[in-house]
């Protein structure tokens, strides 16, 4: 796996992981809690969601950039292959 494909994988992970974490946090907040743990629904606060939303933003901005860089890399490989085959 070259660095461009790795960049796409990491960008996808930084986009998907925070979404799954938010969904898990909301699901866990809606589970009934009784006894010494407490009762009532306590959803994540805004301060707890800031890092997750930043992760989603970073993943959403890096994914198109990584795809563009990968396509430019593929074009440069094709140009080098065509020029090498033309010289022989």
C-alpha positions as CSV (number, residue, x, y, z in Angstrom):
1,X,0.0,0.0,0.0
2,X,1.5,3.3,-1.0
3,X,1.3,6.5,1.0
4,X,-1.6,7.9,-1.1
5,X,-3.8,4.8,-0.4
6,X,-2.8,5.0,3.3
7,X,-3.8,8.6,3.3
8,X,-7.3,7.7,2.0
9,X,-7.6,4.9,4.6
10,X,-6.7,7.2,7.5
11,X,-9.0,10.0,6.2
12,X,-11.8,7.5,6.0
13,X,-11.1,6.3,9.5
14,X,-11.0,9.8,10.9
15,X,-14.4,10.4,9.3
16,X,-16.1,7.1,10.3
17,X,-14.7,6.6,13.9
18,X,-16.1,9.8,15.4
19,X,-19.5,9.1,13.9
20,X,-19.5,5.7,15.4
21,X,-18.4,7.2,18.7
22,X,-21.2,9.7,18.7
23,X,-23.8,7.0,17.9
24,X,-22.4,4.8,20.7
25,X,-22.5,7.7,23.1
26,X,-26.1,8.5,22.3
27,X,-27.1,4.9,22.5
28,X,-25.3,4.4,25.9
29,X,-26.9,7.6,27.2
30,X,-30.4,6.3,26.4
31,X,-29.9,2.9,28.2
32,X,-31.8,2.7,31.5
33,X,-29.5,3.2,34.5
34,X,-31.0,2.3,37.8
35,X,-29.5,1.9,41.3
36,X,-26.3,3.5,42.5
37,X,-25.3,4.3,38.9
38,X,-28.1,6.8,38.7
39,X,-31.3,7.3,36.8
40,X,-32.2,9.5,33.9
41,X,-30.8,10.2,30.5
42,X,-27.6,12.2,30.4
43,X,-26.6,12.8,26.8
44,X,-23.0,13.9,26.0
45,X,-22.4,17.6,26.7
46,X,-21.2,20.0,24.1
47,X,-17.7,20.0,25.5
48,X,-17.6,16.2,25.1
49,X,-18.7,16.4,21.5
50,X,-16.2,19.1,20.4
51,X,-13.4,16.6,19.8
52,X,-15.7,14.2,17.9
53,X,-17.0,17.0,15.7
54,X,-13.5,18.2,15.0
55,X,-12.6,14.7,14.0
56,X,-15.5,14.6,11.6
57,X,-14.5,17.9,10.1
58,X,-10.9,16.8,9.7
59,X,-11.9,13.6,8.0
60,X,-14.4,15.3,5.8
61,X,-11.8,17.9,4.6
62,X,-8.9,15.4,4.2
63,X,-10.8,12.7,2.3
64,X,-11.4,14.8,-0.9
65,X,-7.8,16.1,-0.7
66,X,-6.4,12.5,-0.4
67,X,-8.5,11.3,-3.3
68,X,-7.3,14.2,-5.5
69,X,-3.7,13.5,-4.6
70,X,-4.2,9.8,-5.4
71,X,-5.7,10.7,-8.8
72,X,-2.8,13.0,-9.5
73,X,-0.3,10.3,-8.5
74,X,-2.0,7.8,-10.9
75,X,-1.9,10.4,-13.7
76,X,1.8,11.0,-13.1
77,X,2.4,7.2,-13.2
78,X,0.5,6.9,-16.5
79,X,2.5,9.8,-18.0
80,X,5.8,8.2,-17.0
81,X,4.7,4.8,-18.4
82,X,3.7,6.3,-21.7
83,X,6.9,8.3,-22.1
84,X,9.0,5.3,-21.2
85,X,7.2,3.1,-23.7
86,X,7.5,5.8,-26.4
87,X,11.3,6.0,-25.9
88,X,11.7,2.2,-26.5
